[in-house]
Amino acid sequence: MSARTKARKRALDVLYAADVRQISINESLAAEAARALTEPAREASWLYAREIVDGVVAHGYEIDELIETYAVGWTLGRMPHIDRALLRIGIWEILYNDGVPDNVAIAEAVEAAQSMSTEASASFINGILAKIASSKGVTH
């Protein structure tokens, strides 16, 4: 597993924990940061995980608005927690991180959904992220 894949998983853990425990993302991030200090071997993945989470927090309103726009018939509250977190990470990478090709961001989110979410989640996430990536130059 690449360092970036590990970082995405750590960012997913932070976002998911905040959502499920109904705490702020910053509180969840602080708990993960404290844990990261005790595990120096995970430092490489922690730095990118922190960048993802900070980016999701900084652009949270826009990201959630895009999810609501492109998830036709679905509200954020109706989606599984894990799907919301995967979409937030994928959208941040597509729109706000030029260092990650769109197809890589989509593939990583889809792969994570296949192993961690419902049977239909991978195609649902793929569809939303692909639409956002294809409209990126037009509306964003």
Secondary structure as a PSIPRED ss2 file (coil, helix, strand):
# PSIPRED VFORMAT (PSIPRED V4.0)

   1 M C   1.000  0.000  0.000
   2 S C   1.000  0.000  0.000
   3 A H   0.000  1.000  0.000
   4 R H   0.000  1.000  0.000
   5 T H   0.000  1.000  0.000
   6 K H   0.000  1.000  0.000
   7 A H   0.000  1.000  0.000
   8 R H   0.000  1.000  0.000
   9 K H   0.000  1.000  0.000
  10 R H   0.000  1.000  0.000
  11 A H   0.000  1.000  0.000
  12 L H   0.000  1.000  0.000
  13 D H   0.000  1.000  0.000
  14 V H   0.000  1.000  0.000
  15 L H   0.000  1.000  0.000
  16 Y H   0.000  1.000  0.000
  17 A H   0.000  1.000  0.000
  18 A H   0.000  1.000  0.000
  19 D H   0.000  1.000  0.000
  20 V H   0.000  1.000  0.000
  21 R H   0.000  1.000  0.000
  22 Q C   1.000  0.000  0.000
  23 I C   1.000  0.000  0.000
  24 S C   1.000  0.000  0.000
  25 I H   0.000  1.000  0.000
  26 N H   0.000  1.000  0.000
  27 E H   0.000  1.000  0.000
  28 S H   0.000  1.000  0.000
  29 L H   0.000  1.000  0.000
  30 A H   0.000  1.000  0.000
  31 A H   0.000  1.000  0.000
  32 E H   0.000  1.000  0.000
  33 A H   0.000  1.000  0.000
  34 A H   0.000  1.000  0.000
  35 R H   0.000  1.000  0.000
  36 A H   0.000  1.000  0.000
  37 L H   0.000  1.000  0.000
  38 T C   1.000  0.000  0.000
  39 E C   1.000  0.000  0.000
  40 P H   0.000  1.000  0.000
  41 A H   0.000  1.000  0.000
  42 R H   0.000  1.000  0.000
  43 E H   0.000  1.000  0.000
  44 A H   0.000  1.000  0.000
  45 S H   0.000  1.000  0.000
  46 W H   0.000  1.000  0.000
  47 L H   0.000  1.000  0.000
  48 Y H   0.000  1.000  0.000
  49 A H   0.000  1.000  0.000
  50 R H   0.000  1.000  0.000
  51 E H   0.000  1.000  0.000
  52 I H   0.000  1.000  0.000
  53 V H   0.000  1.000  0.000
  54 D H   0.000  1.000  0.000
  55 G H   0.000  1.000  0.000
  56 V H   0.000  1.000  0.000
  57 V H   0.000  1.000  0.000
  58 A H   0.000  1.000  0.000
  59 H C   1.000  0.000  0.000
  60 G H   0.000  1.000  0.000
  61 Y H   0.000  1.000  0.000
  62 E H   0.000  1.000  0.000
  63 I H   0.000  1.000  0.000
  64 D H   0.000  1.000  0.000
  65 E H   0.000  1.000  0.000
  66 L H   0.000  1.000  0.000
  67 I H   0.000  1.000  0.000
  68 E H   0.000  1.000  0.000
  69 T H   0.000  1.000  0.000
  70 Y H   0.000  1.000  0.000
  71 A C   1.000  0.000  0.000
  72 V C   1.000  0.000  0.000
  73 G C   1.000  0.000  0.000
  74 W C   1.000  0.000  0.000
  75 T C   1.000  0.000  0.000
  76 L H   0.000  1.000  0.000
  77 G H   0.000  1.000  0.000
  78 R H   0.000  1.000  0.000
  79 M C   1.000  0.000  0.000
  80 P C   1.000  0.000  0.000
  81 H H   0.000  1.000  0.000
  82 I H   0.000  1.000  0.000
  83 D H   0.000  1.000  0.000
  84 R H   0.000  1.000  0.000
  85 A H   0.000  1.000  0.000
  86 L H   0.000  1.000  0.000
  87 L H   0.000  1.000  0.000
  88 R H   0.000  1.000  0.000
  89 I H   0.000  1.000  0.000
  90 G H   0.000  1.000  0.000
  91 I H   0.000  1.000  0.000
  92 W H   0.000  1.000  0.000
  93 E H   0.000  1.000  0.000
  94 I H   0.000  1.000  0.000
  95 L H   0.000  1.000  0.000
  96 Y H   0.000  1.000  0.000
  97 N C   1.000  0.000  0.000
  98 D C   1.000  0.000  0.000
  99 G C   1.000  0.000  0.000
 100 V C   1.000  0.000  0.000
 101 P C   1.000  0.000  0.000
 102 D H   0.000  1.000  0.000
 103 N H   0.000  1.000  0.000
 104 V H   0.000  1.000  0.000
 105 A H   0.000  1.000  0.000
 106 I H   0.000  1.000  0.000
 107 A H   0.000  1.000  0.000
 108 E H   0.000  1.000  0.000
 109 A H   0.000  1.000  0.000
 110 V H   0.000  1.000  0.000
 111 E H   0.000  1.000  0.000
 112 A H   0.000  1.000  0.000
 113 A H   0.000  1.000  0.000
 114 Q H   0.000  1.000  0.000
 115 S H   0.000  1.000  0.000
 116 M H   0.000  1.000  0.000
 117 S C   1.000  0.000  0.000
 118 T C   1.000  0.000  0.000
 119 E C   1.000  0.000  0.000
 120 A C   1.000  0.000  0.000
 121 S H   0.000  1.000  0.000
 122 A H   0.000  1.000  0.000
 123 S H   0.000  1.000  0.000
 124 F H   0.000  1.000  0.000
 125 I H   0.000  1.000  0.000
 126 N H   0.000  1.000  0.000
 127 G H   0.000  1.000  0.000
 128 I H   0.000  1.000  0.000
 129 L H   0.000  1.000  0.000
 130 A H   0.000  1.000  0.000
 131 K H   0.000  1.000  0.000
 132 I H   0.000  1.000  0.000
 133 A H   0.000  1.000  0.000
 134 S H   0.000  1.000  0.000
 135 S H   0.000  1.000  0.000
 136 K H   0.000  1.000  0.000
 137 G H   0.000  1.000  0.000
 138 V H   0.000  1.000  0.000
 139 T H   0.000  1.000  0.000
 140 H C   1.000  0.000  0.000
